[in-house]
């Protein structure tokens, strides 16, 4: 069973930066589009960004210009670089394969607060 492990979250002040990491256990990681999602307290989980197997990124409008998604096939890892963080970015962040979902990982908490 494929496992996804997210890390890199933390507490930062508004305007700060974080880089999230998601590492997958599957051997065919490179053929899948990978995505980052987030779930804020009391809200539904939402797609933040995805990146195709060829490396083409798609970024949600609300974070465009602040977040960057990238991947490293050799490491089976997808990254989310988050800059200029806002309190509204506070959420648990998860990764998954949007075209072939696997069980959710534990996520990584991001808290943006002054």
Buried (B, 14 or more C-beta within 10 A) or exposed (E): EBEBBBBBBEEBEEEBEBBBBBBBEBEEBBEBBBBBBBBBEEEEBEBBBBBEBEEEEBBBEEBEEBBBBBBEEEEBBBBBBBBEBBEEBBBBBBBBBEEEEBEBBEBBEBBBEE
